[in-house]
Amino acid sequence: MSSEQSRFDLRTVSRRNPKQALDFSIKRSACIFACLFLATLAALAQGVGTSGEITGTVTDSAVGVVLKATVSVVDTQTGLQRTTTTDSTGQFRVAGLYPATYDVSVEMPGFATEIRKSVTVAVGQIVIYDFKLKWTRDRVQSAVPPGSAANGQPPVASSDSIGPTLLEALQDQLGLKLESGKGTVEGVVIDHIEKPSGN
């Protein structure tokens, strides 16, 4: 049998047996589709597997989680910066970071800025860093005029002070609009407390 005779010729088969030619075409199309599908998956897997992320939670000792804090991630080699804010649970996530070393900082008015230097991110790695912010000193100075609190007047903030007042920071954190005002406050006076008995 010569090589010419053993070679499969689709035209000859299609004339002799159209069903066999159709089966061959379907198999060939399925094979091409499978190869293209696998090539697409390989390309997508390479894109997903070339980055990492930094995530964490921002808290403080008084309020708990810190909302809307600004989180900055800076590549120490290139200087490129990515910025995000914390969500309603105090969490942040910066994804799609190329493998490198980063400086991570968290800023919030009324708090001291926290910085973590040389945070290394590898391919496919999720780096978790939690931050605990510390309050900065209040803007209200100790030089409050005598009797101003007794007159119901709010203390005066000094122009050379740093950061917002505690009240302003709480308003930002809680999302409340607080207004000062005068009025009577009903209260209850407790003059005696006893520990409950075992009965």
Stockholm file with secondary structure:
# STOCKHOLM 1.0

chainA/1-199         MSSEQSRFDLRTVSRRNPKQALDFSIKRSACIFACLFLATLAALAQGVGTSGEITGTVTDSAVGVVLKATVSVVDTQTGLQRTTTTDSTGQFRVAGLYPATYDVSVEMPGFATEIRKSVTVAVGQIVIYDFKLKWTRDRVQSAVPPGSAANGQPPVASSDSIGPTLLEALQDQLGLKLESGKGTVEGVVIDHIEKPSGN
#=GR chainA/1-199 SS CCHHHHSCCHHHHHHHCHHHHHHHHHHHHHHHHHHHHHHHHHHHHHHHTTCEEEEEEEEETTTEECTTCEEEEEETTTCCEEEEECCTTSEEEEEEECSEEEEEEEECTTBCCEEEEEEEECTTCEEECCEEECBCCCSBCSCCCTTTTTTTCCCCBCTTCCSCCHHHHHHHHHTCCCCCCCCCCCCCCCCCCCCCCCC
#=GC SS_cons         CCHHHHSCCHHHHHHHCHHHHHHHHHHHHHHHHHHHHHHHHHHHHHHHTTCEEEEEEEEETTTEECTTCEEEEEETTTCCEEEEECCTTSEEEEEEECSEEEEEEEECTTBCCEEEEEEEECTTCEEECCEEECBCCCSBCSCCCTTTTTTTCCCCBCTTCCSCCHHHHHHHHHTCCCCCCCCCCCCCCCCCCCCCCCC
//
